[in-house]
Amino acid sequence: MPVGGTAHCRTVTAGSRRSTATGWLALTLIVASPLAGCGSAGAAPEAAAAEFYRALESRQASVACDLLAPQTRGELEQTANVPCAEALLRQDVPSVGAPLATERFGNQAQVRFGADTAFLAEFDDGWKVVAAGCAPREPLPYDCVLKGA
């Protein structure tokens, strides 16, 4: 369950650009959870996102599955009709390098890489990937390969 509260935090590194409010609205609808304060226990969202992509690249799908938000994992398994680890390796999620920018809004975050964008939410047990394999599409916010219901 995501943690509660309200706040807006933003961490941006070199080469980033601001996301649209529409994109964050879509993320809010995907996550459907209240915002949390900026201070948090657990890994920062960019560390969790980087760990997710490293696990995928090294084909450690069970590790990557553990980093998925419950809704995302459930949707993946239901759609593929196979366990998460098997389904995840079938997804067309691009390989990435180091995170370029992170924008954080309470317990939600967007982490941009050169080849991909991931959306995360903070739960009691840390940051989890809500959507990955996301590319911006105008005028809509993002089209994601991997996402929750």
C-alpha angles and dihedrals in degrees: 000000000000117000119248140235135080134269143119120233126175129190115179127177130193118307098022130135129200118263122230123260087237090061091054091047089056091048090050090053091049094050096034093194138123120261122257136211122275097247110077145165119240133037121329114259093252091054092051092047092048090049090051092053093044090053091050093048091051089045092241090144096166090058090048090048090055088057094056122100111250093249092050094048091047093049092048093051094044094048095045094037090219134092117287097254093055094042094047093057089056093057121101097232110154125236113251140193126218119330113270100194142359127200116189128193108182108292094353127079142178116211116193124203126179093261103025149020125223130194120210139184129203116240130179089269096046142275117337132188111252096176136004137173087052124164125182116248123187131263090007119064109241142342110213130196092203121036144138126253 
